[in-house]
């Protein structure tokens, strides 16, 4: 009986490590976005692509006006060939410290700003349509949020360092209210606050920095729970469905972090291998999930139920290497855009899964 139990436990735990995970071949054409003379990207925090294949980059480039120091949010639009088109929302009151940008099915552009605690919906022409949250008033001696354990009770409609936004097929928006509140907020298509769920912790339905969020065609919500090293999946009402933990072996002797010292083998949190910094889900009938970590700096391709289909990339500063991917856009299964914080750039990745070779 004891031998049988050991065999069953081994069978249940083996697949995450025993399966051969293909290494996906890919290219990264240079200069995915082309900046005009005397204009520069700062930390590329966000990237999104609309139906016309225009590229939107939310950069921590320096703008004017105080926000605990110099503000750092610029929303830039580029043509499909990377040519610079325009800056949207220059000096906008809601811009302080860029976090992510997303484009919805109607080509509206949404920015999530960690510095001002605000989320803004722009129409395709770049005009403000809705604002969510409220920045601290400069007249009230505004200061950065503290992160005491536990965090203070959240307030409906307000955010503390939010991180991302996604939508279900009905047009409801879901906000990851990430660094301080560690919860998910939901509003309807008209902007009416509906509910929130979650708090800081490591149990199912709890979060430790929900850093990235996406939705599938059925309206299920995927939350990159970065501090807990997992992706949690919920229905549109916040019911926990499952979690996805990414564990793909790598050669520590041939790997270096993008910055800093080598993490310990048992590292937890943001530098843990597989911890989701950025996720995206492809459109179409056959949807797949992509997730990126900071160390060892890879992008993972998965089914929606969490089976790992392949892996690509590594940490570094050259093309096809990554320095902290902070957001991804995946307009199709074999075309990705990644925004990198450390390398101050956006890369366009063209995947060639037919050229994959098995690695472990």
HUDALIN-V942257 format. One record per residue. N is the residue number from 0. RES is the residue in one small letter. SS is DSSP state (h for helix, s for strand, l for the rest). D_FIRST is the distance of its C-alpha to the first C-alpha in Angstrom with 1 decimal. Layout:
N	RES	SS	D_FIRST
N	RES	SS	D_FIRST
This chain:
0	x	l	0.0
1	x	h	3.8
2	x	h	5.5
3	x	h	5.1
4	x	h	6.3
5	x	h	8.8
6	x	h	9.9
7	x	h	10.7
8	x	h	12.5
9	x	h	14.3
10	x	h	15.4
11	x	h	16.8
12	x	h	18.7
13	x	h	20.0
14	x	h	22.8
15	x	h	25.2
16	x	h	25.6
17	x	h	24.8
18	x	l	27.3
19	x	l	30.8
20	x	s	33.2
21	x	s	36.7
22	x	s	39.6
23	x	s	42.3
24	x	s	45.8
25	x	s	48.5
26	x	s	52.1
27	x	l	53.9
28	x	l	57.6
29	x	l	59.7
30	x	l	61.5
31	x	l	59.5
32	x	l	61.8
33	x	s	65.4
34	x	l	67.0
35	x	l	70.7
36	x	l	72.9
37	x	l	72.5
38	x	l	69.5
39	x	l	66.1
40	x	l	62.5
41	x	l	60.9
42	x	s	57.1
43	x	s	56.0
44	x	s	53.8
45	x	s	53.7
46	x	s	54.3
47	x	s	54.5
48	x	s	56.0
49	x	l	57.9
50	x	l	58.5
51	x	l	61.5
52	x	l	59.4
53	x	l	61.3
54	x	s	59.4
55	x	s	59.3
56	x	s	58.6
57	x	s	58.2
58	x	s	59.3
59	x	s	59.7
60	x	l	63.2
61	x	l	65.8
62	x	l	67.9
63	x	l	70.4
64	x	l	70.1
65	x	s	68.2
66	x	l	64.6
67	x	l	63.6
68	x	l	65.4
69	x	s	66.2
70	x	l	64.5
71	x	s	62.3
72	x	l	61.8
73	x	s	63.4
74	x	s	62.5
75	x	s	63.7
76	x	s	63.9
77	x	s	64.0
78	x	l	64.8
79	x	l	62.3
80	x	l	64.0
81	x	l	63.5
82	x	s	67.1
83	x	s	67.6
84	x	s	68.9
85	x	s	69.1
86	x	s	67.8
87	x	s	66.8
88	x	l	67.2
89	x	l	69.1
90	x	l	69.4
91	x	l	67.4
92	x	l	66.9
93	x	l	63.1
94	x	l	62.7
95	x	l	61.7
96	x	s	58.6
97	x	s	57.1
98	x	s	53.4
99	x	s	52.8
100	x	s	54.8
101	x	s	53.6
102	x	s	55.5
103	x	l	54.8
104	x	l	55.3
105	x	l	59.0
106	x	l	59.6
107	x	l	60.0
108	x	s	59.2
109	x	s	57.1
110	x	s	57.1
111	x	s	54.8
112	x	s	56.5
113	x	l	54.6
114	x	l	57.8
115	x	l	59.6
116	x	l	56.6
117	x	s	58.0
118	x	s	57.0
119	x	s	59.8
120	x	s	60.1
121	x	s	62.9
122	x	l	64.3
123	x	l	64.6
124	x	l	68.1
125	x	l	66.8
126	x	l	68.1
127	x	s	66.0
128	x	s	64.7
129	x	s	62.3
130	x	s	61.4
131	x	s	58.4
132	x	l	58.1
133	x	l	60.9
134	x	l	61.6
135	x	l	62.7
136	x	l	66.5
137	x	h	68.3
138	x	h	70.6
139	x	h	67.7
140	x	l	67.0
141	x	l	64.0
142	x	l	61.4
143	x	l	58.0
144	x	l	55.0
145	x	l	53.2
146	x	l	49.4
147	x	l	48.6
148	x	l	45.1
149	x	l	44.8
150	x	l	47.4
151	x	l	50.1
152	x	l	49.7
153	x	l	50.4
154	x	l	53.3
155	x	l	53.3
156	x	l	55.4
157	x	l	55.4
158	x	l	53.3
159	x	l	52.6
160	x	l	52.2
161	x	l	50.9
162	x	l	49.3
163	x	s	49.2
164	x	s	49.8
165	x	s	48.4
166	x	s	49.4
167	x	l	47.8
168	x	l	49.5
169	x	l	51.4
170	x	l	53.0
171	x	l	51.3
172	x	s	51.0
173	x	s	48.0
174	x	s	48.8
175	x	s	46.4
176	x	s	48.0
177	x	l	46.4
178	x	l	47.1
179	x	l	48.1
180	x	l	47.1
181	x	l	43.8
182	x	s	43.9
183	x	s	44.7
184	x	s	48.0
185	x	s	49.1
186	x	s	52.6
187	x	l	53.9
188	x	l	56.2
189	x	l	59.2
190	x	l	57.9
191	x	l	57.1
192	x	s	54.3
193	x	s	51.5
194	x	s	48.6
195	x	s	46.3
196	x	s	42.7
197	x	l	40.7
198	x	l	41.4
199	x	s	40.4
200	x	l	36.7
201	x	l	33.4
202	x	l	31.6
203	x	l	31.6
204	x	l	35.3
205	x	l	36.6
206	x	s	38.4
207	x	l	39.5
208	x	l	42.5
209	x	s	42.2
210	x	s	44.2
211	x	s	44.3
212	x	s	43.9
213	x	s	44.0
214	x	s	43.7
215	x	l	42.7
216	x	l	44.6
217	x	l	42.6
218	x	l	43.6
219	x	l	40.3
220	x	s	40.9
221	x	s	39.2
222	x	s	39.7
223	x	s	39.4
224	x	s	38.1
225	x	h	39.2
226	x	h	38.6
227	x	h	34.9
228	x	l	34.5
229	x	s	33.5
230	x	s	35.1
231	x	s	34.7
232	x	s	35.5
233	x	s	37.1
234	x	l	39.1
235	x	l	42.8
236	x	l	42.5
237	x	l	40.2
238	x	l	36.9
239	x	s	34.0
240	x	s	32.3
241	x	s	30.2
242	x	s	30.5
243	x	s	30.8
244	x	l	30.1
245	x	l	31.6
246	x	l	30.0
247	x	l	31.7
248	x	l	31.9
249	x	l	35.3
250	x	l	37.1
251	x	h	38.2
252	x	h	40.6
253	x	h	42.5
254	x	l	42.5
255	x	l	44.9
256	x	l	45.1
257	x	l	48.1
258	x	l	49.5
259	x	l	48.7
260	x	l	46.4
261	x	l	43.0
262	x	l	40.4
263	x	l	37.6
264	x	l	34.3
265	x	l	32.7
266	x	l	35.7
267	x	l	35.4
268	x	h	37.9
269	x	h	40.7
270	x	h	40.3
271	x	l	36.5
272	x	l	35.8
273	x	l	35.4
274	x	l	37.0
275	x	l	39.1
276	x	l	42.8
277	x	s	44.0
278	x	s	42.7
279	x	s	44.4
280	x	s	43.6
281	x	l	45.7
282	x	l	47.8
283	x	l	47.8
284	x	l	45.4
285	x	l	42.7
286	x	l	42.1
287	x	l	40.3
288	x	s	39.7
289	x	s	41.0
290	x	s	40.1
291	x	s	41.7
292	x	l	40.8
293	x	l	43.1
294	x	l	41.0
295	x	l	40.6
296	x	l	43.0
297	x	l	41.5
298	x	s	41.6
299	x	s	38.4
300	x	s	38.6
301	x	s	35.9
302	x	l	35.3
303	x	l	35.7
304	x	l	32.0
305	x	l	31.5
306	x	l	30.8
307	x	s	32.7
308	x	s	35.3
309	x	s	37.2
310	x	s	38.7
311	x	s	42.2
312	x	l	44.5
313	x	l	44.4
314	x	s	46.3
315	x	l	50.0
316	x	l	53.6
317	x	l	54.4
318	x	l	54.1
319	x	l	50.5
320	x	l	49.3
321	x	s	48.8
322	x	l	49.7
323	x	l	47.7
324	x	s	47.7
325	x	s	48.5
326	x	s	48.8
327	x	s	48.3
328	x	s	50.0
329	x	s	48.5
330	x	s	51.2
331	x	s	49.3
332	x	l	46.1
333	x	l	47.8
334	x	s	50.4
335	x	s	49.6
336	x	s	51.8
337	x	s	50.6
338	x	s	52.5
339	x	s	52.1
340	x	l	52.9
341	x	l	53.4
342	x	l	55.2
343	x	l	57.5
344	x	s	57.1
345	x	s	55.7
346	x	s	54.2
347	x	s	54.0
348	x	s	51.0
349	x	s	51.2
350	x	s	47.8
351	x	s	47.5
352	x	s	43.9
353	x	s	44.9
354	x	s	45.5
355	x	s	42.0
356	x	s	40.3
357	x	s	36.6
358	x	s	35.7
359	x	l	32.8
